[in-house]
């Protein structure tokens, strides 16, 4: 029998794994927000045009989109902890490069290396599935999944404070230091997962997916600069369609594909990923709109005239509420199933944007709007890994979660493009400049609320909770030795059938 001492030790070890992996996820999210306070100053800092300087952000997005599914597959094959070190190592290397340059090309390369760390989120969720007892998995994965939103909301005011009072290179020194701290903590507290998928890495599939994603995301992020009807934009969209269709056909004929499209095509996985695109859209719209309203001058008639730091502090409660909501979502998932949590979250976020069309007149109103939207996103993000892992075998969890995280990136990129176009075309004069109008912000909120309605419609068709429980075979290490034994483990209380 297992002694109470062993049980207490296992509990402490599990808590350490959850804390360290969630910290790593927050570090990655902070990395994404690093340059937000510098956006308007980047051309001068890097001695480049505004269009060229925007590659500092675009490079991170593209690299993260490519790295997420690739790192997930490598983790399934060669060890999730090992690839976790690789991902965080890229973050540290990219931070070091950015910290010691003021030139555009090295900065873009460094930010692309940082984007490679996006694989940390799906890898962390997969390690939790392999290492934690079933009763702890729901809350742990909810926190890990929400770490992107938590880190983004909490990192923004910190980055603004550093940018305002210290040399801007300090931002990258801090991110590199956080990456090193995360690597050290993982080395001490997180064991290597014994679950592996032997085989050969699908190099051709990785190249094809990378090319297709770049052709898709480049025009989404740069279309406003190039012109949405330009030959470059339309040509890249057309190339994305052709490449991704060809990639899909190739993957279906490959014995050991990068992404198992047959698994991905399962109703539960497919609909969850489609809903994830919409939820990513919903999350990012408020991150683009709320800071601008808070910082615009009062002379506009609706701007609140806050400093960059104070605006970031007003958004920080949205990250804190995500941290508090994650365990609540996990309990609802355990009792009612992850579909219910997903629908609750989407509905709350949609209500938040609806409120946002009216509550734009005071700082407290925008804080309330951010809290409501953040709470909804926390519910939705916490439910997504449960839905995905309730429908895929343990040997594919990192790759499947990587693809789900990629869907978030596509949603946030699309949100950035759509909201950016709306705010760029619905403007009003402010002295010699033009700024987004109040109606522009309201229109952006209506569009985000509409995305929430679409997500609700998609989520309604996700298979619901079944009466029985889904048993899957999981590999867990034996206490007496390094060998692993196969045991039947129930993953995610009352997980829905695929």
C-alpha angles and dihedrals in degrees: 000000000000111000123228088246091058090047092051090048092051090049092051091046091050091049090051091051092051094046095047096045092046089050089053090052092050090049090055091049091050088053089058093055096045098101098036092097089050100049096106092043100045096093091056094041093051097035092237142112120276090249093053093043090057087071087076087072098032093053092057092049094049095044091048092050092052096041098049100070093032094053090045092055093045089050092054090050106037105021130294096232091051093052089044087062090049092051094049090043088059089052092052093046092049092047091051092051093049093045093061103040138073095182125103102232098050089044092053091047091049093049090049089054089050089052088060087073092072089093088074093084100057091038091053093049090050093050089052090054091051098044110031129077115253095252092059099043099082098058093037095053091043090057093044093049091049093048091092091061094039094051093044094053096043096040096054098069091042092052091046091051093051093045091050098048107025140040109291092236087069088075090068094043088056094048091048091050091050090050092052090048091051092049091051093048092049091049090055104037110023119074124209112266113244093211110103137165107214118212144080125309113250099237095171091049091050091051092047094048091046092051092047094048093048091050090049101043099039095066091041092056099033101032093100090056096042097038122258092245096044121121091243094054096044092042093054092048090051091047090051091055093049095044096045092048090050090045090052092051090049093049092052090056095045118098093212106027127186088234121023098226092188089061091042090053092059108118095243095048095042096049092043091053092048090050088048091060089056093045090051088053091050094049097051099044093070091044088059099041108037098056091051093052091048093049102038114105119266087238088079089070094240107039115106099213099227125158120250092257095048091048089052091050090053089056095046094083087065089064093045092051090053089055092050095044097050096079091044089055090049091055092050089048091052092048103037106013132261093276090067092050091049094051093046090052095048091047092051092049091049090052089049092056091045089054088046092065088067107024101071102108104088140028093247090054093055090047089054091049090050091048094051094047092045092051091051094048090049091056092048097044092048092054098049100075090046091055093046097046093044087066106039133064119254091251090065102040098107093047092045093048089046090057090048091052088050089056088056089053091052089050094050092045091051090047091052091051097045097043090043092055092048094050092044093054101037100063144141131206121263108183106301093341135071124228134185112280126234089250088054091058092045090051090051089052091050090051091049091049089051089052087054091053090051090049090051091052091050093044092052089068095051109112109264132223115304127216093243129053126252112240118201132178112253128182113228128175119251117241092228099056149351094273116104126226127202116240132174106250128180108229117210113354110277092353113193120251117255 
